Amino acid sequence: MKKPTINHIIKEWISNRLDNGVDTIASHEVETTLVEYGKEYWGRLHSPSTWSRAWRQVRANNELDEIDVTSIEIVNTESAETTWRLKTGI
C-alpha cells in the first residue's frame, strides 16, 4: 500500500476536526496535534516545520474544497499566534 502524502494526512486531520465540531486551527495545533496525528494514525514522522509548510501549501493551493471547506479566514484573537476558521458549504 502506498504511503499517504502529507497533504492527504492534513486533509484527513481537518476533516476529522470538522466532523467533531472543531472549525478552527491555531498554528500551535499544526506543530503539535497534527504532528502527533500523522505519527500515531499514519506512521508519518516529520518535523513540525515540515507540517507547517505543508499546511501553508494546502491553504495557498485551495486544496480543501474536496473536503467541503469553502474558505479559510484568519480569526482575530489576542494571541500572537495565528488562528484560522474553516468555513464549510454545509
Residue, then its C-alpha position, 0 to 999 in steps of 0.5 A: m500500500k502506498k504511503p499517504t502524502i502529507n497533504h492527504i494526512i492534513k486533509e484527513w486531520i481537518s476533516n476529522r476536526l470538522d466532523n467533531g465540531v472543531d472549525t478552527i486551527a491555531s498554528h500551535e495545533v499544526e506543530t503539535t496535534l497534527v504532528e502527533y496525528g500523522k505519527e500515531y494514525w499514519g506512521r508519518l514522522h516529520s518535523p513540525s516545520t515540515w507540517s507547517r509548510a505543508w499546511r501553508q501549501v494546502r491553504a495557498n493551493n485551495e486544496l480543501d474544497e474536496i473536503d467541503v471547506t469553502s474558505i479559510e479566514i484568519v480569526n482575530t484573537e489576542s494571541a500572537e499566534t495565528t488562528w484560522r476558521l474553516k468555513t464549510g458549504i454545509 
